[in-house]
């Protein structure tokens, strides 16, 4: 596990008879923010869920091709999915803090991996909440329910919860689409800070967001990657006509 | 403005709604008026005699039946529902089979359970007319209630919790028992309360399986009667109608108490998690 990038070669995904992702190859670099953009149903969310094998939960979902995360083939027979998901954290579209205290939420992952000592847990909880920029707002109410937080705070709590597992990669599936502009800004700033330590892959509907935070951007259409390049290049001088049409708002 | 048919339908719906409320009030008031004057201290003496027809042993026995039955039915029901909702593949034949079996169980008249319990527990297993035979029969009877309500409660837990748990590397067991089950507790509790209501109100199934001896059972294999059976016995003998009414008052109070307690508990639990 030397470099924590993601390397995909010839990836296909089928839901039953439906061919959802077609022959995708992509190199995602370490400590960078990579954005996936594209119209609804283009497969970008499906693709991001390959990296931590969340698609395993869906019946009739078949993935083929080489998917190498952190130097290991994650679809190999002997893959430890638990360990994979420890290394590859995920934040969802709708903030989904568990109905327990703020502390318990953040301590959930370390407890899963067998950390029981209170002072160790305390340190992880504080550190994760600090990284997610939430410590100042919640340090005096750690024992209160997480569901009492605002939407933006809940989403940052979900980020803290994911960071508490000490992942190398953070997947974000439209993390700000349910949030107001100010909370969105806070999370975008956070992403910019976090990329020092983590490889970040983010799915977004919002093209401005991609230009603000992503180093590289992939444009998805009908289950294919049309173009994958520097964000600047994609948005100023796209190679493919379809990319140009999409980013100039001609469809989608 | 309004057509006559509108006014007619309005009166119809309103009238029937009022009728529901009035019948409930009528029953309660009728029972209270006929029962309260006969609530004498002798009705609560420690031992039952044919003179005092004390309901004290019946109250204690009712608690025994409720606790023993819940002890068996609740874990069984919860684990069955967890299996059905979380573990079985959707649309599997086993689920359809188990589900229709539960539905049929729920529709069987309680006297049939009584007969089954008598043949199965009283005779075949040789437990006799007893606390344990009665509780086992009640367990079979309320299991569908517990399973159905728990299933609904588990299904209504938002999918995001499960997804979030799995994404943190937690296994199925941890996700189900640490996240899903705790958030389903208010719904499960509602089912348990419903089940308690059925146990407290049951007579037919118990007369056949627990017998009607008005004593506080000292052992699982001793016969006992619940308040509802006690009431039935008193009114069946015809010269204790007043005492039967007095017993009904206590039965009503207990049911009311259970309902209030459950509402309070459910609110406390939701308040804690919200």
Interface residues (C-beta under 8 A of the other chain):
Chain A: X52 X54 X57 X59 X81 X82 X83 X84 X85 X86 X89 X90 X92 X94 X96 X97 X98 X99 X100 X108 X109 X112 X113 X145 X147 X148 X158 X161 X162 X165
Chain B: X89 X90 X158 X160 X161 X163 X164 X165 X166 X167 X168 X169 X170 X171 X174 X178 X179 X182 X183 X272 X273 X274
